Amino acid sequence: MFKKIITNIRLKIVVSVRLFSYSDSIMQGILKSYLGHNKIIHFQNNLPVVSLLTPPLFSKPSANFFSKLFQGVIQNRTFPFFVSLAVSDTCNVSCSHCSFYSSAKKQVRHLLTIEECKKSIADAQTLGATVIAFVGGEPLLRDGFEEIIQSVDKNLSVTTVFTNGWFLKEKAQKLRSAGLNNVYVSIDSSNKDKHDEIRGKKGLFEKAIRGIKAAKECGLTVGISCCISKEDFASGELNRIIELGKKIGVHEIMIFDKIPTGRLGNCEELVDNNWGNIIVSSVEKYNNDQSYPGIVSYAYTSNYQGYGCIGGTRYLYISPYGDIAPCDFNHATFGNLLEEPLYAIWDRMSSLKEFRQATWGGCKLKNSRYRNNPNIVKSSF
C-alpha cells in the first residue's frame, strides 16, 4: 500500500514537471512532419501561427482538428481537414500555368450561388474541415464574397484565400472584417516585368505588393504562393522570391512545383518527382533561420519525409459548379454536391484504394485508371 502511494506521488511529480515539455515535443514533431518546419511565423488574435495551412495553435479550430482526428481513429475513417472552395470561375489575368484553365470545349455551367456556397461550407465543416481555402478563378471577383466568408463557423475552421493580388489593397480590410484569417498572394518571379509576363497582366506585380502591405496592416497572416519549374529553380528564382518575401515581411512562402495540369496539361515532361527533393533540401536553411518566412513546399508534402499527398485522403476540392475532386490540380470528378450529399461523395472517393492512405510522389491519379476514363469519373474542367 505504501509503495503504491509513493508511486502515485512520483507519477504526479513527473507529470507536473514534464507534461508541458512533452506535449510541446509532440506538437513540434507533428508540425515538422507536416510542414517541414515548426517555427512560429505570426501571432493572430494572440495565438501562435505556424502556417496558413493549419489553424493557429491552441485555437478552437485546432481543437476541432484533434477531436476529428480522434473520431477518425474510433470510426476507422478519414475526414477532409483541408477543403478548397472555388467561388469564381472568372479571372482578370491569364497565367501560363493556370491549373483551372478550361479548354475550348468549356460549356456554360451553373455557378454555385451564395447560398449554395454557404451550404457547401457548412457540409464541409460537418465532415471535419478545419481550414477553408477560397480559390478560383480569382476569388476577389466574386460578388458577395465577404458574405460567404462570414458564413464560416469560426469555432470550427480558419479561412484562407488564394489571390493574384490585383484587388487586395482595396478589399483587405473588408475581408478581415468578414472573418478572413489568411491570404496567399501569387508571385511567380521576383522581377516585376517577368511576373507580369507570366500572368499576362501589366502592373500586376506592383498591385500585388501593395495588396500584401495592406493585408499585413489589417492583421491578416500573409503568404506568397509561387509556381516554380526546374528552369526557374536552376536560375536561382526561388531564392530570389524567398529574399523578396523576407524583404516585404510576408509570414510564409508556399512553393508549388509545376505539374501537367490545366494549361500545362500536355507537358508530361513535368512528371519528375526526383527534383522535388532538391527543393526540399534547398529551403531547409531558411526554415532554420527565424529571420526568414516559413517555407512550405508541395514537394515536401509529397516527399517521403512529409505526410504524402493528402488529395482524397484529408483534402477535397469543390469546383465553382459543385463538382468534387481530390484537389485543385486533379480534375477527376467523383460527384456533384448539388446532386447528392457531400458526405456521400467523400465516402465514395475516400474509400477507393487510391485514397485509403497518403502516398509519396504527388498526385495519385496522375497515371492511374481514373485520369481520362469518363466511364468511371467525369471531368469538370
C-alpha positions in Angstrom: 0.0 0.0 0.0 2.8 2.4 1.0 4.7 1.6 -2.2 1.6 2.4 -4.3 1.2 5.8 -2.6 4.8 6.6 -3.3 4.5 5.5 -6.9 1.4 7.7 -7.4 3.2 10.7 -5.9 6.2 10.2 -8.1 3.9 9.9 -11.1 2.2 13.2 -10.3 5.5 14.9 -9.8 6.8 13.7 -13.2 3.5 14.8 -14.9 3.6 18.2 -13.4 7.3 18.7 -14.4 7.3 17.0 -17.8 3.8 17.4 -19.2 4.3 20.8 -20.9 7.6 20.0 -22.5 6.3 16.5 -23.5 3.2 18.0 -25.1 5.3 20.6 -26.8 7.7 18.0 -28.2 4.7 16.0 -29.7 3.3 19.2 -31.2 6.7 20.2 -32.7 7.1 16.8 -34.2 3.7 16.8 -35.8 4.3 20.2 -37.3 7.8 19.3 -38.5 6.5 16.2 -40.3 3.6 18.1 -41.9 5.2 21.4 -42.9 9.0 20.8 -42.9 9.4 23.3 -40.0 7.8 24.1 -36.7 8.7 27.8 -36.2 6.2 30.4 -35.2 5.6 32.8 -38.2 3.0 35.1 -36.8 0.6 35.8 -33.9 -3.0 36.3 -34.8 -5.5 37.2 -32.1 -2.7 36.5 -29.7 -2.4 32.9 -30.9 0.7 31.4 -32.5 0.5 30.7 -36.2 2.9 28.1 -37.7 1.4 28.1 -41.3 -1.5 29.4 -43.3 -2.3 25.7 -44.0 -3.1 25.0 -40.3 -5.2 26.6 -37.6 -3.4 28.7 -35.0 -2.1 26.6 -32.1 -4.5 26.5 -29.1 -7.4 27.8 -31.2 -10.9 26.3 -31.3 -10.3 25.1 -34.9 -7.1 23.3 -33.8 -9.1 21.6 -31.1 -11.7 20.7 -33.7 -8.9 19.1 -35.7 -7.7 16.9 -32.9 -11.3 15.9 -32.0 -12.0 14.8 -35.6 -8.7 13.0 -35.7 -9.7 11.0 -32.6 -13.2 10.4 -34.2 -11.5 9.1 -37.3 -9.4 6.6 -35.2 -12.6 5.3 -33.5 -14.6 5.0 -36.7 -11.6 3.9 -38.8 -12.3 6.5 -41.5 -10.8 9.7 -42.8 -12.1 13.3 -42.8 -11.2 16.2 -45.1 -9.4 18.6 -42.8 -8.4 21.0 -45.7 -11.1 22.0 -48.2 -10.8 24.3 -51.1 -13.9 26.0 -52.5 -13.7 27.8 -55.9 -16.0 30.7 -55.5 -15.4 32.1 -59.0 -14.7 30.7 -62.5 -13.5 34.0 -64.0 -10.2 35.8 -63.7 -8.7 39.1 -64.7 -5.3 37.5 -65.7 -4.2 34.7 -67.9 -1.4 32.7 -66.2 0.7 30.5 -68.4 0.5 27.7 -65.8 -3.1 28.1 -64.7 -4.5 24.8 -63.2 -8.1 26.0 -63.6 -7.7 26.7 -67.3 -10.7 25.4 -69.3 -10.3 24.1 -72.8 -12.1 25.3 -75.9 -14.8 22.7 -75.1 -15.9 24.7 -72.0 -19.6 24.8 -71.6 -21.6 27.4 -69.7 -22.4 25.9 -66.3 -24.3 26.8 -63.2 -22.1 28.8 -60.8 -22.8 28.0 -57.2 -25.0 30.7 -55.7 -24.0 32.4 -52.4 -26.5 30.2 -50.5 -25.1 27.0 -52.2 -21.6 28.1 -51.3 -22.7 28.6 -47.7 -24.2 25.2 -47.6 -21.1 23.5 -49.1 -19.0 25.2 -46.4 -21.4 24.0 -43.6 -21.3 20.5 -45.0 -17.5 20.5 -45.3 -17.3 21.7 -41.7 -19.6 18.9 -40.6 -17.2 16.5 -42.2 -14.3 17.9 -40.3 -12.8 20.8 -42.3 -10.5 23.0 -40.1 -9.1 25.1 -43.0 -11.4 26.5 -45.7 -9.4 27.9 -48.6 -11.1 30.1 -51.2 -9.8 29.8 -54.7 -11.0 30.5 -58.3 -10.6 31.8 -60.9 -9.9 35.0 -59.0 -11.9 34.8 -55.7 -11.9 38.6 -55.2 -14.0 39.0 -58.3 -16.9 37.1 -56.7 -19.9 39.3 -55.8 -20.9 38.6 -52.2 -17.5 37.1 -51.3 -17.5 38.7 -47.9 -20.9 37.2 -47.1 -19.5 33.8 -48.0 -16.6 34.2 -45.6 -18.9 35.4 -42.8 -20.9 32.2 -43.1 -17.9 30.1 -41.9 -18.2 28.9 -38.3 -15.0 30.3 -36.9 -15.1 27.9 -34.0 -14.5 25.0 -36.4 -12.3 26.4 -39.2 -10.0 29.2 -40.2 -10.2 30.8 -43.6 -7.6 31.4 -46.3 -7.8 32.9 -49.8 -5.5 32.5 -52.8 -5.5 35.6 -54.9 -3.4 37.3 -57.7 -3.5 40.4 -55.5 -4.9 42.9 -58.1 -7.9 43.8 -55.9 -6.4 43.1 -52.5 -5.4 46.5 -51.4 -8.9 47.9 -51.7 -10.6 44.8 -50.2 -8.2 43.7 -47.5 -9.9 45.4 -44.6 -13.4 44.2 -45.7 -12.1 40.7 -46.0 -10.6 40.8 -42.5 -13.8 42.3 -41.0 -15.7 39.4 -42.7 -13.6 36.9 -40.7 -10.8 36.1 -43.2 -7.6 34.8 -41.4 -5.0 34.3 -44.1 -4.2 35.4 -47.6 -1.8 33.9 -50.2 -0.7 36.3 -53.0 0.7 34.7 -56.1 4.2 35.9 -57.0 6.0 33.8 -59.6 9.0 36.0 -60.2 11.0 38.5 -58.2 11.3 40.6 -61.4 8.1 42.6 -61.8 8.2 42.5 -65.6 8.8 38.8 -65.7 5.9 38.2 -63.2 3.6 40.4 -65.3 4.5 38.5 -68.4 3.9 35.1 -66.8 0.4 36.2 -65.7 -0.4 38.3 -68.7 -1.2 41.4 -66.8 0.9 44.6 -66.8 1.2 46.2 -63.4 0.1 43.1 -61.5 3.4 42.7 -59.6 3.2 46.2 -58.1 -0.5 45.9 -57.3 0.2 42.5 -55.6 3.0 44.1 -53.4 0.7 46.9 -52.4 -2.0 44.3 -51.6 0.4 42.4 -49.4 1.2 45.5 -47.5 -2.5 46.4 -46.9 -3.2 42.8 -45.8 -0.4 42.9 -43.2 -1.6 46.2 -41.9 -5.1 44.9 -41.2 -3.8 41.9 -39.3 -4.1 39.1 -41.8 -1.4 36.4 -41.9 0.1 36.8 -45.3 2.0 34.4 -47.6 3.4 34.3 -51.1 2.3 31.4 -53.3 4.7 30.7 -56.2 4.8 28.1 -59.0 8.4 27.0 -59.9 9.8 25.0 -62.8 13.1 23.2 -63.0 14.4 26.1 -65.1 13.2 28.7 -62.6 14.9 26.8 -59.8 18.2 26.4 -61.8 18.3 30.2 -62.5 18.0 31.0 -58.7 14.5 32.4 -59.0 13.2 30.5 -55.9 16.0 32.0 -53.8 15.2 35.5 -55.1 11.5 35.1 -54.3 12.3 34.0 -50.8 14.6 37.0 -50.3 11.8 39.2 -51.7 9.4 37.6 -49.2 11.8 38.4 -46.4 12.2 42.0 -47.6 8.5 42.8 -47.7 7.8 40.8 -44.5 5.4 38.1 -45.5 4.9 35.3 -43.0 5.1 32.3 -45.3 6.1 31.2 -48.8 4.3 28.3 -50.4 6.1 26.6 -53.3 4.3 24.6 -56.0 6.4 22.7 -58.5 4.8 22.8 -61.9 2.9 19.7 -62.9 1.0 18.7 -66.1 -2.5 20.2 -65.3 -4.6 23.0 -66.7 -2.7 25.0 -69.4 0.3 22.7 -68.8 -1.8 19.5 -69.2 0.1 18.2 -72.1 3.6 18.8 -70.6 4.3 15.3 -69.5 8.0 16.1 -69.1 7.0 17.9 -65.9 6.3 14.5 -64.3 9.5 14.2 -62.3 9.3 13.7 -58.6 13.0 13.5 -58.0 13.9 17.1 -58.5 11.4 18.0 -55.7 13.9 16.5 -53.3 16.3 19.3 -54.3 13.6 21.9 -53.4 13.2 20.3 -50.0 16.9 20.4 -49.2 17.4 23.9 -50.6 14.8 25.6 -48.3 15.9 23.9 -45.1 18.4 26.6 -44.3 15.7 29.2 -44.5 13.4 27.3 -42.2 16.2 27.0 -39.7 16.6 30.8 -39.7 13.9 32.7 -37.8 14.5 35.9 -39.7 13.0 34.3 -42.8 9.4 33.5 -43.5 8.2 29.9 -43.1 8.8 27.9 -46.3 6.3 25.3 -47.2 6.6 23.2 -50.4 4.3 20.8 -52.1 7.5 18.8 -52.9 8.0 18.3 -49.1 4.3 17.3 -48.6 4.6 14.6 -51.2 8.1 13.7 -50.2 8.8 10.6 -48.1 9.7 12.9 -45.2 6.3 14.5 -45.2 2.8 13.1 -44.9 2.4 12.2 -48.6 -0.2 13.5 -51.0 -3.4 14.1 -49.0 -5.7 14.6 -52.0 -8.8 12.5 -51.4 -7.4 11.4 -48.1 -7.5 14.5 -45.9 -8.3 17.1 -48.6 -11.0 17.8 -51.2 -11.8 20.5 -53.8 -15.2 21.9 -54.6 -15.3 23.5 -58.1 -17.4 26.6 -58.9 -20.1 24.3 -60.1 -20.2 22.0 -57.1 -18.1 19.1 -58.6 -15.9 17.3 -56.0 -12.3 16.4 -56.9 -9.4 15.2 -54.8 -7.6 18.5 -55.1 -7.3 21.7 -57.3 -4.8 20.1 -59.6 -6.5 16.8 -60.2 -9.5 17.2 -62.4 -11.1 13.8 -61.8 -14.6 14.4 -60.5 -16.4 12.0 -58.2 -19.8 13.7 -57.9 -21.6 17.0 -57.6 -22.9 18.3 -54.2 -26.0 19.7 -56.0 -27.0 16.2 -56.9 -26.1 14.3 -53.8 -24.8 15.0 -50.2 -21.1 15.9 -49.8 -20.6 13.2 -47.2 -21.8 10.6 -49.7 -19.3 11.8 -52.4 -16.5 12.0 -49.9 -17.2 8.5 -48.5 -17.2 7.0 -52.0 -14.0 8.8 -53.1 -12.0 8.3 -49.9 -12.9 4.6 -49.7 -11.2 3.9 -53.0 -7.9 2.0 -52.7 -6.0 5.0 -54.2 -7.2 7.2 -51.3 -7.0 4.9 -48.4 -3.7 6.3 -47.4 -1.5 9.2 -48.3 1.1 8.4 -50.9 4.6 9.6 -51.8 5.4 11.4 -55.0 2.4 13.6 -55.6 -0.9 13.1 -57.4 -2.1 9.5 -57.1 -4.2 9.7 -60.2 -1.5 11.2 -62.5 -1.0 7.9 -64.3 -3.9 5.9 -62.9 -7.1 4.4 -64.3 -9.1 7.5 -63.3 -7.2 10.1 -65.3 -9.1 10.1 -68.6 -11.7 7.4 -68.2 -15.2 9.1 -68.4 -16.8 5.7 -67.7 -15.5 5.9 -64.2 -15.4 9.6 -63.4 -16.1 12.8 -65.4 -14.0 15.9 -66.0 -15.5 19.1 -64.8 -12.9 21.4 -66.4 
